[in-house]
Amino acid sequence: MLSLFLYIFAFVEKAPDYDQDVKPLLVRSCVSCHNGESKRGGLRLDSVHAMLKGGNSGPSVVAGKASQSLLVHAVTGKEDVEQMPPKGQKLTPAEINILKAWIDAGAKAPESEKKLAFDTGKSKHWSFQPVQNPAVPSVRDARWCRNPIDSFVLSRLESQGMKPSLLADKNTLLRRVCLDLTGLPPTREQIRDFLSDDSPEAYEKAVNSLLNSPHYGERWGRIWLDQARYADSNGYSIDGPRQIWKYRDWVISAINSDVSFDRFSTLQLAGDLVANATLEDRIATGFHRNTPINQEGGIDKEQFRVESVVDRVNTTGTVWLGLTVGCCQCHDHKFDPMSQREYYQLFAFFNTVDEPVLEVAELSLIKKRDQQRAELKNLETLQKKVDPLTNAKIASWENRLQAKNRAAISKDVLQILDLAPNGRSPAQERVVEGFFRNADALSHVGALLTHLGNWNVVADAALWDARFTLNQKILNIRAAMPDIASTLVVKEMAKPRDTFIHLAGEFTRKGARVQADTPSVLHPMQRKDNSNRIDLSKWLFDKNNPLTSRVTVNRAWQTFFGLGLVETENDFGTQGTPPSHPDLLDWLAQEYMSQGWGNKDLHRLIVTSATYMQSSNARPEYEKVDARNRLLYKQNRVRMEAELVRDAGLGVSGLLAREIGGPSVFPPQPEGVYSFTQVPKNWKANTGDRRYRRGMYTHFWRSAPHPSLVVFDAPDAVSTCTRRNRSNTPLQALTLLNDEAQVEFAMALANRMATASASDSEILQQAFLDALGRLPSPHEQQVLFELKAKNSADTSKAGGWLAVARVILNLDEFITRE
């Protein structure tokens, strides 16, 4: 004890030396877990710099204040902290006193450490290196090349002693590019114009026409909505409906207008923060309102708010960076150079937003509606006193309305009653309510509705008159009230929340406070202090960002070839696959940036390349060398996405309603879809043109999506999807053959065939051109005419053509982009 006293007394004159007295203790007991490699809890203890910086729980050392230093708490086991290290030799009381004395004396670092740089965060992995601008390679057979893309591809093929495929025939090429750019098969007029144009510019003219088509925005908008995890419901078990289709319309319009991708992205990330933000700019922020919302009772609202922010961070990392940043929510990334601290620095960008509902209308109209609401509220208060009916009772009466009583109901009301409640407009809902209230209020129709339930006929005529007059006034105000669409948006908070690291990913365990910032493995942000989502977007599209341009052009390539140049399109990190053509990837990325991030220019460049225009026919001589066609010696056959399968049937049958945008619709679907959902959903199939809208407008319930979307691998819209899976199952063939909508498409196609003024051979040839983009072979004609003859007993207008139409629309070739 005397020697210890003398040792401590000596510190009055001289503090412990870090290198001689403190570092050996830390190396012995702490550094094995807290070093530059393992860095548990985000903490390094192998340098003074690292200790002062601290880990996920905050600085481990507070210079001059040992009692406030987490390192002292850890080695002593105080402040509800387990004594460290959990295994191995713990510090003795004397050694702890040395550590405390060094901290109280200022925790000074040695001169040798001041010369070192720590935590540079740099990586030699290919995707973190700057985008290069490689020279276009020289090739032996330059005549094949149509643009620089082909030189890069052909150079690789020639190095392997391989040759590219011949160009696809004109029919196949037109169908391919129509499906890729607009998601629709070519019309008869498009086929006629293209096949009759023998000029060298015929294909380029067709491409430009497709890029200018309003359906281009629908096709590429649907691809973007996968990444935005768009749906028409909130998700979780209740899965209530939401109104956000205005965001979908904004996406389609922006793509059709060829808004540059950097602007397109900025508005979705921070449209509320851009200078002079318009209503459309604010609608764009719906990108990050597509997160699921839990509506169950008794939930911790803060927990699910945090989960929404987590989803926004993970989605941003995947969509624009192609990185699995979500792996850092609970701990440092196991493979990529990203820490948990950096994850919550990204989290801070999105932790400062409110989630309002935006009404999409002029302010004067909203003000008028608010005045009407106030008047309506007063009248409805009075209505409750004189009218015993409730909306629940009205719904009950409607459900029990018997067929024998329908004869006494007007045709206009009956048409509305035949619609499911979720398919009615507000005006139609008012008509139904008015019908039942007035029927209740007027004694002369009491007998008609007696079967609906307990019917109390009130003798006081004045009361009947008051009820009728009041109900009519309420219905008139509701009828005059404007129907204002709304959408979900984000908005920066007036007073931002503080952001803390969540220890082990648990939102209740707050660690160190962090500021908004970006991963150090990449280039630094231009503005560090008080940075917001605008600054984040600028950082994403900085010319020094090595990821955004590469990731984006790779996803475009993936759409046109089935696989990206980087196959793991959602993981450009160390666990992803390297690019098959690294120079081509960088050349495209550099070209994309230098041309102003224009998607139409990028898509035009790709689809006019000889690489894209190749035949997709099999090449047996190369299958053993490159079975998956990673060297691009041919084009790839790709099965259409779920929505496009529907769109193709609509287009070929002549039923397609070509209106752009608007609320989601309810095409036919099988009975019993909602038998397994917690909350039953109403689904009454639309009639008229809304029945024949494109697949992207089909109402999407997260808990039970439309079966035809599920069977063809549509994503669940719970999290971002950057590449759809493609399965091949018997259910798909059964759906194409028996689904109500598919049978309807076949009947419409058969009617077109039956009413055509041409020979049977000419009719079949036209149907093949419409559906497959080619003419039938003699054998195919023979088989189908035999099928038609076997079904000639069908006395309908379509006759035997219906069997033929069902076969054509069920072919693998019909749902495949060649």
N, C-alpha and C positions, 0 to 999 in steps of 0.2 A: 504493500500500500504506500509505503514511503517513497519507493522508486517511481510509482505512478504519479504521486503528488509532485515530486520534483520535476517530472517530465511535463506535466501540465503547467506548473509554475513557470517553466522556461518559456512557454508560449506567450507569456505576457510580453516578453521582449521580442520573440520571433515566432511568426506563424508557421504552421507546417508547410513543407515544400510539396507541391503537387507531384512532381516526378519521383521524389524519394519517399514520401510518406503516404500519399493518398492513392496514386495510381496503382501501386502493387496490391493494395487491398481490393480495389475494384476489379483488377485483372483476375485475382484469385477467386472472388466470390460472385461477380456480377457480369463480367464481359462475355462469358460463354453464352448467355441468353440475350444480351443487349449489345450487339455488335452491328457492323455494317451489313451483314448477311441476314441474320435472323431478326434483329430489331423488334423484339416482342413488345407489344403495346406501342409500337411506333417509336420506341426509345432506344437510343444508343448511349452507352456509358464508357465508350472508349476514347472520349476526348472532352475537354472542358466545354468547347463550343457546342457539342452535342447535348451535354447535360443542361446547359443554359437554355438551349432551344427546347429541350424536353420532348415528350411523346404525346400520345393521345390524351393523357390526363392533364397535360400542361407542363410547364418547366419543372424539371426534376430538382433543380437547384435554384434558389433565390439568393443571389449574392448578398452577403451580410446578414442573412436571416435564416440561420439553420433551423429554427423552430418552425418556419413556414415552408421548408423544403421537403418535397415529396420523397426525395431520396432518403432523408433521415427518417421520415415516417415509415418507409418500407423496411429499412434495415433494423428498426427498433420494434416494428409491429404495432405502432400506435396509430391513432386516428382511424380505427376500424380497417386497417390494412394488414393483410397477412404478412408475417415477417419473412423477409427475403434474405437469401435465396430459398426457395421451397426445398431444394435438394442441394447438398454440398455444404461447405464450411461457412457458417454464419460469422459475421463480425462480432468480436468480443466487445464488452463495454468500453475498454480502453481504446480500441480501434474506432468505435463509433465516436468517441470524444475527439479523436484526431480529425475525423471527417467533419464534425461539427465546428471545430476550431478553424479549420481551413475555410469553411463556408462563411463563418462569422467574420473572418478576416478579409472577405471580399471575393473568395473563390477565383483567385487569380490563375490564369493560364500560363504555362511556361513559354519562353521565347520561341522555342522550336515549333510549338503548335501554331503560333500566330502566322507562320510562314506557309502553312498548309491550307488547302482549299477542301472543304468538306461538303458532302451531299450535292455534288454537281448534278446527279440524276441523269447523266447522259448515257446513251445506249448505242451500241453498234448495230442493233437490229435494223434490217433494211428499211422498214416502213417509217422509222424515225429519222431517217436521213433526208436532207433536202431533195425536193423534186429536181431531177436533172432535165436537161434539154438535149437529148441524144441526137446525133446526126442520123438522117434517114439512110439506112444501109443500101449499098449497091447490090444488085442481083443480076444473075445471068439472063433470066427471061423477063426483062423489064416490060415487054409488051403486055403481059398479063395484068400488070398493076394499073389500077385506076386512080389511086391516091396513096399517100404515104403509108397508110395502114397496111396495104398489101406488100409493100417492100419489107416491112418488119416481119410479117408472117411468112412471106416467101423466102426470106433469108434463112429463117429457121428450118423450113422444109428442105431447102437446097443443101443445108449443112448435114441433113440426115439422108440425102439422096432420094427425097420424096417430091412428088409433084401435086399441085392442087387439083381439085376436081373441076370439071367443066362447069360453065354457067348453067343455072337452072333454066328450064324452058320458060317462055313468057307467061304462060298460064300460072305455073307454080310460083313464079317470082311475084306476080301481081297479088295473088292471094296471100303470100307470105308477108309482103310489105304492108298490105291493107290490115291484116290481123295485128302486125307488130305496131303499127302507128296509130290505128284507130280502134282496134279490137273488134272490127266487123269484117265479114267477108265482102269481097267486091260486089257491087251492084251490076246488073246486066249492062247498064250504060258505061260503067267503068271498064268492064271487060271488053265491050265493043270498041270503045275509044282507044284503049291501049293496044289491042290486037290489030287494029286497023292503022295504027301509027307506025310507019317503018322508019321514021327519022332517028338519027343517033341520040337525040335528046328525049325520046319517048319516055324512057324510064325516069329520067330526072324530072320531067314534067309531072309524071304521076306522083312521084315522091313529094314535090312541092305542093301539089293539090291536096295530098293527104295531110301534110304538115299544117296546111291552112284550114283543114276541116275542123268544125266545132267538136267532132267526135275524137279528135286527137287529145283534147283536154280531158275527156272522159276516160280514155284508155290509160293515159299516163297519170291522171288523177287517181284512178283506182290503185295503181301501183304505189303512189305516195300515201294513200289512205291506209294501206297495210302498215307502213312505217309509223303513221300517226295513230295507230290502233283505234281507228274510227268505228263507232257503233251507235245504234239508236237507243241504247238502254244503259243503265248504270252499273250492271254487273252484280256480283255477289248473289246471295240466295234470293233476295227480294227482286232484284233486277228490274226496278221501275223504269218507265220510259223517260227519255230525255229528248230535248229539242236542240239539235246542233247541226242540222242539215245546211244552215247558212254557211257554216265553215266548209262543208263539202263543196257547195257552190262556189265559194271563194277560190278553192284549190283549182277547180275546173277552169274558172275564168282566168286565173293568173297563169296557168299553163298555156291556155289558148293564146293569151296575150304575150307569151314568151317573156314573162318577167324574169330577169336574170336570176340565176340560182342563189346568188348571194343576197339579193334583195328579197326574193321569195322566202329564204330562210330567216332573214332578219325580222321580217314582219311576223313570222310565226313564233319566233323566240321572244320578240320585244316590240311588237307593233304598237303597244300602248306607250312606249317610250320614244318612238321616232318623232322628229320635229313635225309639228302641225299634223299630228295623227288624225286620220279620217276614220269614219265609221268602218270602212272596209279594212283599214289597218288594224283596228281593234278586233274585228271579226277573225282576222288571221290568227290571233293568239289562241284561238280555239284548239290549235295543235296540242297544247299542253293541258287542255281541259278534257281531253279524251280519256283521261285516267278513270278507272272504275271508281264508283262511290258507294260506300256501304250505308244502307238505309235502315239496318236492323236496330231495334230498340236496345238500349242499355250499352251501346258500344262506347268506347273512349274516343271521342271525336278527334282529340289531338293525335292519337295513335294513327288514325286513318288519314289525317292531314299529312302527317309525316310520311306515311306510305305513298301518298300521292307525290310528294316531293321526291322521294326515292325513285319512283317510277320515272319522273321527269329527268332526273340526273342520268339514270341508266339508259333511257331512250335517247337523250342527247348524245351520250357517249357512243351508242351503237350507230345511230343514224348518220352523224356527221364525222365521227372519228373512226368508226369501225373497230372499237375497242370494247372489251368486256369490263368496263369500269365498275359494274355492279359487284364484281368480286371483291371490291375494296370496302364495301359497306361495313363489314364486321372486322376486317383485318387487312394488313398490307397485301397487295396482290402477290400471289404465289409465284407468278411467272414473269409478269411485265413490271417495268420500273415505275409503279404507281403505289403510293402509300394511302393508308386510311385517312390520314390528315388531308391529303390532296383531294380525296373523295368528298370530304365535308367542306372543303374550300369550293368545290363545284356545287355542292349542295346549297351553299350560301347564296348563290345567284338566284335560286328558285325558292328559297325559304322566305322571301320578302314579298310574296304576292298574295293578294286577295283573290277570291274566286266569284266575281259577280255574274249575274245574268244580264246580258245586254239586249235591250229591245231594239229591234231594227226598224226604225221609222223616224219621220221628222218629229222634232220636239213639239211642234204645234199639235200634231196628231196625238202624241202621247199625253199632252196636257189636257186635250179635249177628252180623251179616254179616262183620265184620272178624275175629272169633274163628273163624268157619267158614273164612274165607280162609286164616288161619294154619295150621289143621289140614289143610286141603286142600293147601297148598303142601308140607307134609311128606310127605303120602301120594303126591303126584304125583312128588316126587323119588324115592321108592321105586319108583313105577310105571315110571319110565324104566329102572330096573335089571332089572326082571323082564318087562316088556312091550315088545317091539320096535316096536309100532305107533306111528305119529305121526299127528297130525291131517292132515298133508299126504298121507300114504299112504291114510288113510281117505277123504279127498276124491277121490283118484285112483281108488280102488276104486269109489266111488259113481258116478263118471263113466263107468266101464267096465262097470257092471252091465247085463247083457243081459236082454232081455225074457223069454227062456226060463227064467231063474232066479227071476223075480219071483213065480212060483207058490208057491215055498217060503217066501216072506216074508209075515209076518202083514199083515192088511189095515190095521191101525193104523199100522204102520211104512211101508207103501207110500203111504199118504195123505200122510205127511210127506215122503217121498222125492220125491213129485210137486211139492212146493213148492220154489221156488228158495231157496238158502241165505239170501238177504237178506230173504226173506219169512217165515222161520221164527222162532218165539219161542225164548227160551232153553231152555224145557222141551222143545220139539221137537228142538232141537239135541242135547240130552242123550240123547233116545231114539235118535237116529240113531247117535251115538257108541257108546252102550251096545250097540246091535245088532251093530255091526261088531266091537267088542272081544270081546263074549261069543261071537260066531260064531268068532272067531279062537281064543279060549281053549278052546272046547269041541270036542273031537276028533270028536264024532259029527256035527257039521255041517261038518267040514272039506271033505268031498266037495262040498258045495253051493257053497262059495266058491272051489274050486280055480281056476276060470276067472278069478278076479280078479287073479291075479299069482303070484309065486313063493310057494308055500305050504309052510312048514316045520312038519311035525307033530312035536312034541316028545313023546318016549315017557314022560318022567318025569311020572307022574300027580300027584305032589305039587306040581310046578311049575305044572301046569295049574290045580290047585285054588287055589294061592296067587294066581295071576293073576286067576282068576275072582272070588275073595273080595275082593281088593284093588280090582279094577275096580268091583265092585258097591258097595263102601264109598264109593269116590269119587263114583260116580253118585248114591248116596243123599244124600251131603252136598250135592252140587250141586242136587239136587232140593229139598232143604230150605232152600237158601240163598235169601233173599228177592231178588226181582228189583226193584232200586231204580232208578227213573228218575233221570236227571241232566240238567242244563242248563248252558249257558254264561253266566257273569256277569262283572261287573267289581267290583273291590274296591280301595279306596284303600290305597296303600302305607303301611307303617309309617314308612318314611323316604323322603320324596318325592324324585324325580329333579330335578336342575336342568334348566332349559330354556334353550336358546340359539337365537338366530336362525340358520337354516340359510342360509348365503350361497348365492345362486343356487338355493336349494331343495335343495341337496345336504347330506344329513345328516352327512357327514364333515367339512364345512367349518363349524365352529362360529363364530358371530359373537358379538354382545353377549348377555349373560345377561339374561333378562326374567322378570318376575313375571306371574302370572295377572291378566288385566284384560280390559276390553271396549273396543270401538271408540269413539274420542272423538267421532265424529260423532253418536252417540246419547247418551242420558242416562248419568250416572255410576253406578257401582255403589254400594250403601249401605256395603259394607265393602271396603276396599282391601287391608289387610294380611292375609296368609295366607288369601286367599279360595279357595274350593273350588267344586265342582260344585253344591252347594246354593246358594251365593251367585250362581252363574251363572243358575240357574233362577229365583231371586228377581228377578234383573235382567231376565230374559226376560219375566216376568209383572208387572213393575212397571207401575203405571198410566201412567207417563210413557214407557213403551216404545211408539213409534209403529208398530212393525212386527208384533209377534206376533199381536195381535188382528186386524189387517187381513189378514195372510197367511192366518190360519186360517179366517176367515169366507169369504174369497175361494175357498178350496179347497172348502169345503162348497157354495158357490154353483156352482162348476165341476161338481160331481157332479150337481147337480139341473138344470143347464142345458147341460151339454156344454162350456161355456167360462166362465171366471171373469169377474167384473167387470173385473179386471186379467187380460188374456189371458196375459201372461207370468207365470204363477203362481209360477215359480221365480226370477224376477228382478224385484224391486221397485226396482232401481237405476236409474241414469240411462239405461241402454240398454234398459230394459223399456218396455212400453206403458203409457200412463197409463190410469186407470180410466175405463170408459165412463160410470159413474154415481158420481162421487167422493163426493157427499153421501150416497148410499145406502150406499156402502162404509163411510164413517165412522159413519153411524147404526147399521149392523149391528155394527160393531166396538165401539162404545160400549155398545150394548145387550148384547152378548155379555159384556163385562167386568162391567157393572153387575148382570147376572143371575147372576154367579158362574161364568162359563165353562162353562155347562151345554150339552152338545152336543144332547141331546134337545130342550131348549127351543129352541135355534137351528134344528134341523131341523124341528120342529113349526111354527115361525114361517114358515119358507120354504115348506113344502109346503101350508100352509093359505092362502097368498096367492093372490089371483086371477091374479097374474102366472104362478105355477107351474101353475095349473089351466087355463090357456088351451089351446085346440086347437093342434096342431102342423101343421095343414093349411097348404099353401102360400098365400101372399098375393101374387099377381102384381103387384098395384098398387103394392107397396112394394119389390119385389125390386131395382129399379134405384136406389132411394133408399138402401136398407139391405140389401144382398144377404146379409150375414152375420148379420142380425138382432141387431146390437149394441144396438139400442134396445129389444129385447124386446117386439116387437109380436105375438109368438106364442111358443109353446113350441118347443123343438128336438127333432128326432128324433135319437136317439143309439143307435148299435150297442152291444150289451152287451159287457162285458169277457169275456175268454176263459173264466174260471171260471164266469161266469153263463150262458154259452152251454151249457155242460155241465149246470149246475144246472137250466136251463129244460127240457132234454130229460129229465132225471131226474124233475122235478116233474110234467110232463105225462104221462109214461109210467106214473107210479105206482110207480116203482122207488126213489125217493129214500129213503135211510136218514137219518133226521133227528137222529141222535145228535150232540151238540155236543162238540167237542174230541177229544183223543186223538192218538196217533201218526199219522204220515203213512201214506198207503195207496198201493196200486199197481193202478190200474185198467188195462184192456187198452191196449196201444199196439202199433204196427206193429213187425215184426221189423227188425233191422238198425240201430236207432237209435244203438247204441254202436259202430258200425263205424269211426267216425272219432275216437273218444276215445282218449287215450293209454292209459288204464286201462279195460278192459272193465267194464261194470256188469251186475249180475244184475237182471232185471226179470221176475218171475213174477207174472202177474195174480192179484189176490185173488179169492176166491170168497165167497159169502154177502153179508152186509150191507156188509162193507168194500169190496166191489166197487162199491157204489153210494153212496159218500160224496160230499159236495159237492166241487167243483173246488178249493177252497182247501186241502183236505187232501191233494191229490195230491203225492206225493214229488217234490221239485224238485231235480234234479241241475243245478248251474250249468253244467257242461260240455256237457250235452245234455238240456235240459228236455223234458218231454212234448210231442210234436209238436203236439197239439191246442191246447196253451197258446201255443206259438210262432206258429202260423199265425194265431191271433187276437190277436197283438200283446202277449202278456204280457211284462213287463220281464225283463231277464236276471239281476236280483238282485245284480249286481256293485256297483252304486252306487244311491243313493237315486233313486226315481222319484216325481215329484209329479203327473205327468199322463201317461196312457198314450196312445200314438199309436193311431189307428184307420185301418186300411187296408181296402181292398175288393179282394180278389183271387180269381181262379178257384179257387185252392187251398182257400179257405174253403168254397165250394160243394161241391167234391169231398170235403172232409172230412165235411161234414154228410151227404153221400149215401153214402159208402163206409166211413168209419171204423168199426171193429168196435163201439165203444161206441155210436155213433150208430145203427147198424143194430139193435143190441140195444134201444135206446130205441124205435125205430120198431116193432119186433116186439112189444114190451110194449104200446105204444099200440094197435097193431092187434088184439092179443088182447083188450084192454079193449073195443074197438069190436065185435069179433066175438061176444063173450059178453054184450053188453048186451041186455036185454029191452026193445027199443024198435024203432021203424021205422028204415029206413036213413036217412031224412031227419033224424029226431031224433038218431040216432047221430052223423051228420056235424055237426049243429049243436052238439052237446055237445063234440065234438073241437075245433071252431073256438073255442068259448068257452074251453076248457082252454088251447089253444095260443096263440090270438091275442087273446082277450078280446072277441071279437065274433062275430056270426053270419055265415055265408057268404051271398053274394049268389046269386040264382037262376042266374046264369051260372056261378059257381064250383061250385055243386052239380052242374050239368049236366056240366061238364068232369070233375069228380072221379068222378061215377057212371059216366061212359063209361070212365074209366081203370080203375075197379073191375071193370067188365064185361069189359074186355080181359084182365084178370088173373084171371078167375074159374076158370081151369084149375088154379090153385094149390090143391092138396088139403089144405094145412095148415089148422089151426084158424082162423088169421087170414084165410085165403082172399085175396080181392082187396083186403081192407082194408089189407094190408101196403103195397101200392103207394100207396094214398091217404095212409097215415101217413107214408111216406117223403117224399112231396111236401110235406105240411104242415110237417114238421120241417125242410125245406130252404128254406122261404120266407124271403126277406129280412125280411119282416114278423115272422117268428117270433123272429129274433135282434135285433130292434130294439125299443127302448123308445120308444113313440110320444109 
